[in-house]
Amino acid sequence: MDAVLDDFARHWPVYVSMPFVAALIGYVTKRVAIEMMFRPLEFVGIRPFLGWQGVVPKHGGRMAAIATDLLTANLLDIDEVFARVDPVIITRELEQPLLRAVDGIARDVLEQHHPRLWEVMPTIAQELLIKQVQASAPQLVREFLDEVRDNLDEVLDVRHMTVERLTRDRALLVRLIRETSRPEMTFIARAGIVFGFVLGLVQALVWALTRQPLVLPIFGGAIGLFTDWLAIKMIFLPREPVRLGRVILQGKFQRRRAEVARQYGELVANEVLTVPNLLDALLRGPKSDRLVAMVERAVGHAVDTQVSAAKPVVALAVGAQRLQEMKHAAAQRALAELPLTARYAEGYLTEAMDVAKMVEQRMLALTPLEFEGLLRPAFRQDEWKLIAVGGVIGFLVGELQVLLMLG
């Protein structure tokens, strides 16, 4: 005991610093592990021997698929989302831009495909025809929206849209996971300080009794490994509240269910299932050809109605082939104008669909295990590497302490 006290007297600054250095190890290893989960977005280093890419962006496709499966299977009913859109209200919202679009489409198609007929028509007759076409546009829009809603699965692949969006934009996938789990990341880092300090006290005692050079690096590595592992476990477990006297234990992520649900719903609504993204998926997704066919049918029906109203003589003057060309041209122009026209109703559509609220409510109804699946895959993938890095850093710092003690 005298030898221990003598050594403490000669090296007391190092002994006193051990718990604090261990706390620093605990914190630094956690911060490094957290950053390694998300950064860098692209691989940095020399393939395949040396380098690193953030765990989340590296496995972006797999994680995007997991997030999408959870979203489409448990959190979102796309039929219900679109059912909330009132065709009458959206037609009213689009009234002025729709009239302008119809005016431009009708004039351009007639001038391009039957310039002689258009030129010989008196101005008043031209305007009357345009007004007639415009008058039928609202009904056309309502019927088209009804058809889209009734056949939504045939024209929209939400899973494909979401996976593609999250895979293509790694920064978005990282943001979706990181913003949702920011308090958990902070908890991991702070827990490293507490766990590290306690283990540092044990480390100092063992060193004083043994004076073995391997004690400090082994303890440093153990601190890095154990605190990384324990902090990650404490995020998720226990899933259900466990009462120990007056203390209630539950995984931090599970305790924040209401806050996470609100955040996740807002992120999905504002970054993924936005009106422009849904419209782009309708127009350019794997099922877009079916939407194009719907537009062709709707526009073709409208043209036939207008031609029949203008007497069979006009139909004969135009000719069957040219009439078909006019239908196709009008449909293509309508598709081209759709994104710009729909922009005027974006506010109403976002409010009516209310994706954020639906996702939030359904997240609150998930079982604890299902809820854990929102974040757990981000940790589980290459989790051992993150913990191992903590151990390596702790070991190296322990070696540094040995040099200070024996120097």
Secondary structure, 3 states (H helix, E strand, C coil): CHHHHHHHHHHHHHHHHHHHHHHHHHHHHHHHHHHHHHCCCCCEEECCCEEECCHHHHCHHHHHHHHHHHHHHHHCCHHHHHHCCCHHHHHHHCHHHHHHHHHHHHHHHHHHHCHHHHHHCCHHHHHHHHHHHHHHHHHHHHHHHHHHHHCHHHHCCHHHHHHHHHHHCHHHHHHHHHHHHHHHHHHHHHHHHHHHHHHHHHHHHHHHHHCCCCHHHHHHHHHHHHHHHHHHHHHHCCCCCEEECCEEECCHHHHCHHHHHHHHHHHHHHHHCCHHHHHHHHHHCCCHHHHHHHHHHHHHHHHHHHHHHCHHHHHHHHCHHHHHHHHHHHHHHHHHHHHHHHHHHHHHHHHHHCHHHHHHHHHHCCCHHHHHCCCHHHHHCCHHHHHHHHHHHHHHHHHHHHHHHHC
